[in-house]
Every structure is written in C-alpha cells, then in structure tokens.
Amino acid sequence: MIKKLFPLLFILIYLQPIHSQQKDSLYFCKDYKDAEEVGVAKTFTIPKTGGDLTVMVRLEKPIHTDKVDVVLYKLTNGDEQLVETKPWDVEKDWDYIYFSYLTFKSEGKFRVAVLRKNGLEVVSGFVNIKFE
C-alpha cells in the first residue's frame, strides 16, 4: 500500500514549490505604456517637486471586487503614516492591474496597499524614493 502511495506523494511534494511561487505581488514602474511595464524598480529618483509612479498588481486569482482603494503610507521610525488614499474602479475578473500616476512628494520608504472597500488588504508592496 505504501509503495503505491509513494509516487503520488512524491509528485505532490515535487509540485508544491511551483504552486507556492505564484504569489500576489505589488510592484512599481515609471509607466505602463502599450501593454508594457517601463522602468520596473524598487528605488526611484524623482524631482524635489514630486513625481509619479505606476503601481502594478499581479494576483494569483481575480480580484473579485469592482472598487478598491490604493493607500500610500510613509514609513518613519518604524511607524506608518497615512499619506493618501485614492479610490479606483476595477473589474472583478482582473488579476493583472495597473494604477497610473501615484504621486510621491517626499523622499523615504513607502508602503502602498490595495484595499477592498471593506478594508481588507488585497496586496501591498514597498518602494524607496530619492530626490534628484
């Protein structure tokens, strides 16, 4: 009996890392143009007057809501300070979403979160902003 189950167990264990690599992610780029991400990075340099980035979201499954908030937090001394909340309309079946022109007006480390209207977080990510 155990010998018969061993191949099945081996396949399940072997495939597990593949499944666990497919995680939801939020990351940043300079722009999303012609269905292409332009300038993907974790650190960006912007003018002292401020600069815009595009927030990219890849989900393992569709988002299953039609309205979200994109929330910008600045990280200072281990605390998060709310900077801005922007509402966005999305399609329930989307699993690849971009939010254009999130404006950064100061240097530092930031966390951006996408929240459902009930306040539950869909995904979040971090970005570093430096002045030119």
Secondary structure as GFF3:
##gff-version 3
##sequence-region A 1 132
A	DSSP	alpha_helix	2	20	.	.	.	ID=ss1
A	DSSP	beta_strand	25	29	.	.	.	ID=ss2
A	DSSP	beta_strand	31	33	.	.	.	ID=ss3
A	DSSP	beta_strand	36	38	.	.	.	ID=ss4
A	DSSP	beta_strand	43	46	.	.	.	ID=ss5
A	DSSP	beta_strand	51	58	.	.	.	ID=ss6
A	DSSP	beta_strand	67	76	.	.	.	ID=ss7
A	DSSP	beta_strand	79	89	.	.	.	ID=ss8
A	DSSP	beta_strand	96	104	.	.	.	ID=ss9
A	DSSP	beta_strand	108	116	.	.	.	ID=ss10
A	DSSP	beta_strand	121	131	.	.	.	ID=ss11
###
